[in-house]
């Protein structure tokens, strides 16, 4: 199915999410991860991964959503001879990778459920961003769709095109400005307004 046809099927991306819940208090877990970063004392190196989780119940299966995070203290560039700068916003930053499985396996998502599954994944991402934003600046969100025919991640698949369509429809639901890129490996949503590269969507938030 062509992307244009998928977009038409999705319409305004108003599919109703399934019932979902987080595995633990995300805000508390984010603070615990920040403590791990401090104790690691790795300087500019990323620490992790730390795994955050959500679960959702569809009409026919239970889905586990995994958010794998790598984090570090935010870097503050200090120019020689200039007044000392103060950190603005969260003291830590993270990059996250999102995947989900059905009933703790890698079985394919039921095609009849995919729209509502994606709506639920988007809702969980929004919840995650909101709950960690006091502690972490999220630099990048990565979504790696699984191939329709193998266990390898592959963007050029029905599932990959579906993910892309949902990102295009929902990028403005994330707080602030974001820029989405796509390549053969998947979709990367970077915090901020960027130029260059294979940009597929940009948020219009002010």
C-alpha positions as CSV (number, residue, x, y, z in Angstrom):
1,X,0.0,0.0,0.0
2,X,1.4,3.4,-0.9
3,X,2.1,6.0,1.8
4,X,-0.6,8.3,0.4
5,X,-3.2,5.6,0.7
6,X,-2.1,4.8,4.2
7,X,-2.4,8.5,5.1
8,X,-5.9,8.6,3.7
9,X,-6.9,5.5,5.6
10,X,-5.6,7.0,8.8
11,X,-7.4,10.3,8.2
12,X,-6.9,12.6,11.1
13,X,-5.1,9.9,13.1
14,X,-8.0,9.9,15.6
15,X,-8.0,6.1,16.2
16,X,-8.9,5.4,19.8
17,X,-6.0,4.1,21.9
18,X,-6.3,0.9,23.8
19,X,-6.2,0.8,27.6
20,X,-2.5,1.2,28.6
21,X,-0.4,1.7,31.7
22,X,3.2,2.3,32.6
23,X,5.4,-0.3,34.3
24,X,6.2,1.7,37.5
25,X,6.2,5.4,38.1
26,X,8.0,7.0,35.1
27,X,8.9,10.2,37.0
28,X,10.5,8.2,39.8
29,X,12.3,5.9,37.4
30,X,13.7,9.0,35.5
31,X,15.1,10.4,38.8
32,X,16.7,7.0,39.6
33,X,18.3,6.9,36.1
34,X,19.7,10.4,36.8
35,X,21.3,9.1,40.0
36,X,22.8,6.2,38.1
37,X,24.3,8.7,35.6
38,X,25.8,10.7,38.4
39,X,27.3,7.6,40.1
40,X,28.8,6.3,36.8
41,X,31.0,9.5,36.5
42,X,31.5,8.9,32.8
43,X,31.7,12.5,31.8
44,X,30.6,13.0,28.2
45,X,29.9,9.3,27.6
46,X,26.4,8.0,27.5
47,X,25.2,5.8,30.3
48,X,22.7,3.0,30.0
49,X,20.6,1.5,28.7
50,X,17.8,2.1,31.2
51,X,14.6,0.4,30.2
52,X,11.2,2.0,30.7
53,X,8.1,0.1,29.9
54,X,4.4,0.3,29.1
55,X,1.8,-2.3,28.5
56,X,-1.5,-2.2,26.6
57,X,-4.4,-4.6,26.2
58,X,-6.0,-4.8,22.8
59,X,-9.1,-6.9,21.9
60,X,-7.0,-9.9,21.2
61,X,-3.5,-9.5,22.8
62,X,-1.3,-7.9,25.3
63,X,1.5,-5.6,24.0
64,X,4.7,-4.6,25.8
65,X,6.2,-1.3,24.8
66,X,9.9,-0.9,25.6
67,X,11.6,2.5,25.7
68,X,15.4,2.0,25.9
69,X,17.2,5.1,27.1
70,X,20.8,6.2,27.0
71,X,21.6,9.3,29.1
72,X,24.2,11.7,30.4
73,X,24.6,15.1,32.0
74,X,23.9,17.9,29.5
75,X,27.0,19.5,28.1
76,X,27.3,23.2,28.8
77,X,29.7,25.0,26.4
78,X,31.8,27.6,28.1
79,X,33.6,30.0,25.9
80,X,37.0,31.4,27.1
81,X,36.8,34.9,28.4
82,X,33.0,34.9,28.6
83,X,30.8,35.1,31.7
84,X,30.1,31.8,33.3
85,X,26.9,30.3,31.8
86,X,24.1,28.8,33.9
87,X,22.3,25.6,32.9
88,X,18.8,26.3,31.6
89,X,16.3,23.5,31.7
90,X,16.9,19.9,32.7
91,X,20.4,18.9,33.9
92,X,20.4,15.6,31.9
93,X,19.7,14.5,28.4
94,X,18.7,11.2,26.8
95,X,18.1,9.5,23.5
96,X,15.5,6.8,23.4
97,X,14.7,3.8,21.2
98,X,11.1,2.5,21.0
99,X,9.9,-1.0,20.2
100,X,7.0,-3.2,21.1
101,X,6.2,-6.9,21.1
102,X,3.0,-9.0,21.4
103,X,2.6,-11.2,24.4
104,X,6.4,-11.0,25.1
105,X,7.2,-12.4,21.7
106,X,8.1,-10.9,18.3
107,X,5.0,-12.0,16.5
108,X,3.6,-9.6,14.0
109,X,1.0,-7.1,15.1
110,X,-2.5,-8.0,13.9
111,X,-3.1,-5.8,10.9
112,X,-6.7,-5.1,12.0
113,X,-5.3,-3.6,15.2
114,X,-2.4,-1.6,13.8
115,X,-4.1,1.8,13.8
116,X,-5.2,1.6,17.4
117,X,-1.9,0.1,18.4
118,X,0.0,3.0,16.9
119,X,-2.4,5.5,18.5
120,X,-1.6,3.8,21.8
121,X,2.2,3.9,21.2
122,X,1.9,7.7,20.4
123,X,-0.1,8.2,23.7
124,X,2.6,6.3,25.7
125,X,5.4,8.4,24.0
126,X,3.6,11.6,25.0
127,X,3.2,10.4,28.5
128,X,6.9,9.5,28.7
129,X,8.1,12.8,27.4
130,X,5.9,14.7,29.7
131,X,6.9,12.8,32.8
132,X,10.7,12.8,32.3
133,X,10.9,16.4,31.0
134,X,11.6,17.9,34.4
135,X,14.8,15.9,34.7
136,X,15.8,15.0,31.1
137,X,16.0,16.9,27.8
138,X,15.1,14.3,25.2
139,X,17.5,14.8,22.2
140,X,16.1,12.1,20.0
141,X,13.3,9.5,19.7
142,X,14.1,6.5,17.5
143,X,11.4,4.1,16.1
144,X,12.8,1.0,14.4
145,X,10.0,-0.8,12.6
146,X,10.3,-4.6,12.2
147,X,10.2,-6.0,8.7
148,X,7.0,-7.5,7.4
149,X,8.8,-10.7,6.4
150,X,11.8,-11.0,8.9
151,X,12.9,-10.2,12.3
152,X,15.3,-7.5,11.0
153,X,14.4,-3.8,11.4
154,X,13.4,-2.4,8.0
155,X,11.8,0.9,7.2
156,X,10.7,0.0,3.7
157,X,7.8,-2.2,4.8
158,X,4.0,-1.8,5.3
159,X,4.7,-1.4,9.0
160,X,7.4,1.1,8.4
161,X,5.2,3.2,6.2
162,X,2.4,3.0,8.7
163,X,4.8,4.3,11.5
164,X,5.9,7.2,9.2
165,X,2.3,8.1,8.5
166,X,1.5,8.3,12.2
167,X,4.6,10.3,12.9
168,X,3.6,12.8,10.2
169,X,0.1,13.1,11.7
170,X,1.1,13.3,15.3
171,X,4.4,15.1,15.6
172,X,2.7,18.3,16.8
173,X,1.5,16.4,19.8
174,X,5.0,16.4,21.3
175,X,5.8,19.6,23.3
176,X,8.1,22.1,21.5
177,X,9.7,21.8,18.1
178,X,10.7,18.5,16.6
179,X,12.1,17.3,13.2
180,X,11.6,13.8,11.9
181,X,14.0,12.0,9.6
182,X,13.6,8.6,7.8
183,X,16.1,6.3,6.3
184,X,16.4,2.5,5.6
185,X,16.8,1.8,9.4
186,X,13.8,3.7,10.7
187,X,12.5,7.0,11.9
188,X,14.4,9.5,14.1
189,X,12.6,12.4,15.7
190,X,15.1,15.0,16.8
191,X,14.4,17.8,19.4
192,X,14.5,21.2,17.7
193,X,14.0,22.6,14.2
194,X,16.7,21.2,11.9
195,X,17.5,21.5,8.2
196,X,19.2,19.1,5.8
197,X,19.0,15.3,5.4
198,X,15.9,13.3,4.6
199,X,13.4,15.3,6.6
200,X,9.9,13.8,6.5
201,X,8.0,16.0,9.0
202,X,8.5,19.1,11.2
203,X,6.3,20.2,14.0
204,X,4.6,23.6,13.7
205,X,4.6,24.3,17.5
206,X,5.8,27.7,18.6
